[in-house]
Amino acid sequence: MIRKKLSTYKTVGSIGNGCNYISKKAALVGGSEAKFDNTSIEEYSALAVKKFEQVNNKFENKSGRKQESKAIHEMISFHKDDDLTPEKAAELALSVWNKALDLENRKHRWAVHTDTDEMHVHLVWNKRNNKGEIYNQKDDYALFEKLCYEAEIENDLTIVKNRKFLNPLTPTNPQPSNEYRHEQKGLKSEKSKFKDEVKSAIDNAMSSSDFLEIMDARGFSIIHNGNNAYTLEKDGIGFKASDVGASYKHLKGHFGDDPEFSTTLARLGKKTPLKREYGSLSGPQFQSAQDYDKKQKKNRVLDLSFSTTDGQSYKWNGSNREAFNYKNGVATFYNSSPTAIKAGLQRLEETTKNPKDKELAVNGSHDFKRKTWLEFHKMGLDKKGFSLKGYSPSASDKAELERIKNQAKDKYTKAKDEIQKNEIKEKIEFAKDGLSKDGLSKDSKINVSPEASDNGTTGSGVKDQKAEEQKTKELEQNKDKNKQQEQAGDKSGKYKIDGAPVSMSQLKEAGEAALSAKIREAGMSSKYASLIEKGADVQAAKNIAETQKNNAENEAHQEEREAEKAKHKRRMKLKPQ
């Protein structure tokens, strides 16, 4: 369970919009007031605004000073592996909020969303409780982490790793989804690494200015953005100070006011990040722009995350910062991001023309060369005939690569199994529906009803195999009787293909041919193809038998009608004139 604050509402309108937003996409809604079946979402949200304002107006400061923030919007999300119903998710989330916020004594609205892999519960709650007391608990993440952890244990839910409740060195702030995914994989995101560095520097500093000195000594570039705002940058990656717990407001709360902070920031700060070389990769020689354009692809990291106008200078998308430069067979990097390294390797890979071009060499810091070695093998370039010189991996490097490969293999296997299951279902449905799209009229459609299963049995079409075989034998016995009629064709037009009358045997042959074509087109395995063909034969036989039965009934009805007409004529003749 992960609790995350999403926004603060300062106006009545924003509260209403927030309540509408969480309720419209919800699988389940509720709040401090019950929602009746005939109440619309808009009406339910308007009622929430009314109730919130009744409390706020009743206890508003009589001095005239207005309450800055009126309500909070947050959510609690569950792991995708947690098997929960919307009702159970709401119960668990509300139990945590009740303990932390005294929710039962506060106006609120909640809604369960199931539109993502991770089921989550939204909450909009009034900062004033029903007694007029304003919630003013600072840094309540630790409390929520403790409550979420206890709920996970008690309800056998997936336990989130790296909680501050379990590990005091872990950053307190809840993590965005990309950081959360990294933590679940046992990895640290770049942002988490920055936060760890910031916390360590704060623990060792004696003032806010001293903190800046320590960060500068540790190799961080301090980009001065104006006033007391700044960005921390290292290895070509940067974050605003406020995003990693290093804003002056945060430092001031920890150390107190520091008159020297602005002066220190101006002295150490830079207007733009330094453009430093972290390493290089050398390989095949430079291509002409014309040759490069011919080979350029559109679905690689190189194409999706970077932009270039000349095939040489590559910048991060949406930024003027240059990630790496390619010239004369050498890629020079201005950061050590694995994403940039992968893109650089892709740029070198596409220039290969002969075996000698596949000999690559890496230069730079140990960290850069290690990351390059990992990306090189993660991309499988060694299996494509490439070689990489300049770095000798340690045992831990090899173990890390093996772990990454196993993780990717497990993920691929699960995805492949799921795809195969879906393909089998789609192919069976494809064969079922395909016959009606191949020139057969509605009356002559041959339905395919069996569904393949792992033990080789089929669905309702061949559910009782013996019974179906018996019906088939009976049809064979009547084959000679109907042979002459079938060979002559059915001139009444009951069976048609592309508007032309055909016999029942021709109809069956056309249906079987259409089904075989669909099976070949779908690339279905012989196991499932044979099952479907068998089911089609049985179903076709059933259709023919049903048609013969209907024809016999129609003939009988026709004879009855003719007899009735004859009676009517006789009565009319006998009737006195």
C-alpha positions, 0 to 999 in steps of 0.5 A, spaced: 500 500 500 502 506 498 499 513 500 500 519 496 498 526 496 496 529 490 493 536 491 491 541 495 484 545 494 484 552 496 477 554 493 470 551 493 470 550 486 476 546 486 473 542 491 467 540 487 472 539 481 476 534 485 470 530 487 467 530 480 473 527 478 474 522 483 467 520 482 466 519 474 471 514 473 470 510 479 467 503 480 465 505 487 464 511 491 462 513 498 463 519 503 461 522 510 454 522 507 451 516 503 449 516 496 442 514 494 441 510 487 437 516 484 443 521 486 447 523 480 455 524 481 454 532 480 449 532 485 453 528 490 459 532 489 455 539 490 452 536 496 460 535 499 461 542 497 455 544 501 457 540 507 465 542 507 463 549 507 458 549 512 463 546 517 468 551 514 464 557 515 461 555 522 468 556 524 472 561 520 476 566 523 472 571 526 478 576 525 477 576 517 483 572 515 481 566 510 483 559 511 489 558 505 487 551 504 480 548 505 481 540 503 486 535 501 486 530 495 490 524 496 490 516 494 492 509 497 494 504 491 495 497 492 500 492 488 497 489 482 498 482 485 493 484 491 487 480 489 482 485 492 475 487 490 473 494 490 469 493 496 475 490 500 480 496 497 475 501 500 475 498 507 482 497 507 484 504 505 478 507 509 481 503 515 488 507 514 485 514 513 480 513 519 486 511 524 490 517 521 485 523 520 479 521 524 475 520 518 469 519 521 469 526 524 471 529 518 467 531 511 469 527 505 468 523 499 472 517 497 472 513 490 475 506 488 478 506 481 480 500 477 482 503 471 490 501 472 493 495 474 494 497 481 487 498 484 487 505 488 482 509 492 482 516 492 480 521 498 478 528 498 477 530 505 476 537 509 482 540 513 477 542 518 474 536 522 467 537 525 469 540 531 473 546 527 480 543 528 484 544 522 489 538 521 496 541 521 500 534 522 507 535 518 511 530 515 505 525 516 508 520 511 512 516 517 505 515 520 501 512 514 507 508 512 506 504 519 499 504 518 500 501 511 505 496 513 501 494 519 495 493 514 499 489 509 501 484 514 494 483 517 491 482 510 496 478 507 498 484 502 504 485 498 509 488 502 512 494 499 520 494 500 524 500 502 519 504 507 522 509 512 518 505 517 523 499 516 529 503 514 530 510 516 535 512 511 529 511 505 527 518 503 520 519 507 516 522 501 512 517 497 515 515 490 512 517 483 510 511 479 517 510 476 520 510 482 516 505 485 517 500 479 524 501 480 524 500 488 519 494 486 525 491 482 530 492 488 533 498 484 534 505 486 532 511 481 536 516 479 532 521 484 532 516 490 540 516 489 539 524 489 535 524 495 540 519 499 546 524 497 542 530 500 540 527 506 547 524 507 549 531 506 544 534 511 546 530 516 553 532 516 552 539 515 552 545 520 548 550 516 544 551 510 551 554 507 555 548 509 550 543 506 552 547 499 559 547 500 558 539 501 554 538 495 559 542 491 565 538 494 562 531 492 561 533 485 555 536 484 554 542 480 549 547 483 545 551 477 543 558 480 535 559 478 534 566 481 533 568 488 534 562 493 532 557 488 537 552 484 538 545 481 543 540 483 546 536 477 551 530 477 553 526 471 549 529 466 542 528 470 539 534 474 533 535 479 530 541 482 532 542 489 525 542 491 524 535 488 530 532 492 529 535 499 534 540 498 530 547 497 532 553 502 525 552 505 526 545 507 534 547 509 531 553 513 526 548 517 532 544 519 538 548 520 534 555 522 535 562 518 542 562 514 544 569 512 550 567 508 546 562 504 544 567 498 552 569 498 554 562 498 549 560 493 551 566 488 558 564 489 558 556 488 552 556 483 552 556 475 548 559 470 548 553 466 551 546 467 558 544 465 559 540 459 563 535 461 565 528 458 564 522 461 567 517 456 567 515 449 565 509 445 569 508 438 567 503 432 565 504 425 567 510 421 562 516 420 557 515 414 554 520 410 548 523 412 544 520 406 546 513 408 544 515 415 537 517 413 536 510 409 538 506 415 534 510 421 529 507 424 523 510 428 522 505 434 529 505 438 531 509 444 535 513 440 529 515 436 524 516 441 528 519 447 533 523 443 533 528 437 538 530 432 538 535 426 545 532 423 546 525 425 551 527 430 549 532 435 544 528 440 540 532 445 535 529 450 527 530 447 524 537 449 531 539 452 537 543 449 542 539 453 546 535 449 547 527 451 552 525 446 556 527 440 557 522 434 563 523 429 568 519 425 566 513 428 566 515 436 560 517 440 562 522 446 558 522 452 556 528 456 553 524 461 553 517 464 545 515 463 544 508 461 539 511 456 544 515 453 549 510 453 544 505 450 542 510 444 550 511 443 550 504 442 544 503 437 548 509 433 554 505 433 550 499 431 547 502 425 553 504 422 556 497 421 558 494 414 563 489 415 566 484 421 571 489 423 566 495 424 563 490 430 570 492 434 568 497 439 572 500 445 570 504 451 574 509 454 572 514 461 571 513 468 570 506 471 562 508 472 561 509 465 565 503 462 561 499 467 554 502 465 557 501 458 559 494 459 552 492 462 548 496 456 552 492 451 550 485 454 543 487 455 542 489 448 545 482 446 550 485 441 555 480 443 551 475 440 550 479 434 558 479 433 560 485 436 566 485 441 567 491 447 574 492 449 576 497 455 573 494 461 574 487 465 568 486 468 568 483 476 564 477 479 559 482 481 558 485 474 557 478 471 552 477 477 548 483 476 548 482 468 545 475 470 540 478 475 538 483 469 537 477 464 533 472 468 529 478 470 528 480 463 527 472 461 521 471 467 518 478 464 518 475 457 516 468 459 510 471 462 508 476 457 509 470 451 504 465 455 499 471 456 500 472 448 499 465 446 493 464 450 490 470 447 492 468 440 489 461 441 482 464 443 482 469 438 484 464 433 478 460 435 473 466 435 476 468 428 475 461 425 468 461 428 466 467 425 470 467 419 465 463 415 460 468 414 465 473 411 467 468 405 461 469 401 456 464 404 449 467 405 446 467 412 442 461 411 448 457 409 453 459 414 456 453 418 457 455 425 464 453 429 462 452 436 468 448 440 473 451 444 480 448 445 482 446 452 489 443 454 487 436 455 485 435 447 477 436 448 473 441 445 467 445 447 459 444 446 460 442 439 463 435 440 461 435 448 458 428 447 463 425 442 459 418 441 452 421 440 455 426 435 458 420 431 452 416 431 448 422 428 454 422 423 453 414 421 445 416 421 447 421 416 451 416 412 446 411 411 441 416 408 447 419 403 445 414 398 438 416 398 439 424 397 445 423 393 442 424 386 438 430 389 445 433 392 448 432 385 443 435 381 443 441 386 438 445 389 434 449 384 430 452 389 435 457 391 435 455 399 443 454 399 447 460 395 454 462 395 455 469 392 448 468 390 448 462 386 444 456 388 448 450 390 447 443 393 448 441 400 455 437 399 457 443 395 455 448 401 459 443 406 465 443 401 465 451 401 465 451 408 470 446 409 475 450 404 473 457 408 475 454 414 481 451 412 483 457 409 482 461 415 486 456 419 492 457 415 492 464 415 491 464 422 497 460 423 494 455 428 497 449 431 495 442 428 493 441 435 488 446 435 486 446 428 484 439 428 480 440 434 476 446 430 476 442 423 473 436 427 468 440 431 466 444 424 465 437 421 460 435 426 457 442 426 456 441 419 453 434 419 448 437 425 446 443 420 445 438 414 441 434 419 437 440 421 436 442 414 433 436 412 428 435 418 426 442 416 425 441 409 421 435 411 417 439 416 416 444 410 413 439 405 409 436 411 406 443 412 405 444 404 401 437 404 397 439 409 395 446 406 394 443 399 389 438 403 386 444 406 385 448 400 382 442 396 377 441 402 375 448 401 374 447 394 369 441 395 365 445 400 365 451 395 362 446 390 357 443 395 354 450 397 348 452 395 348 457 389 
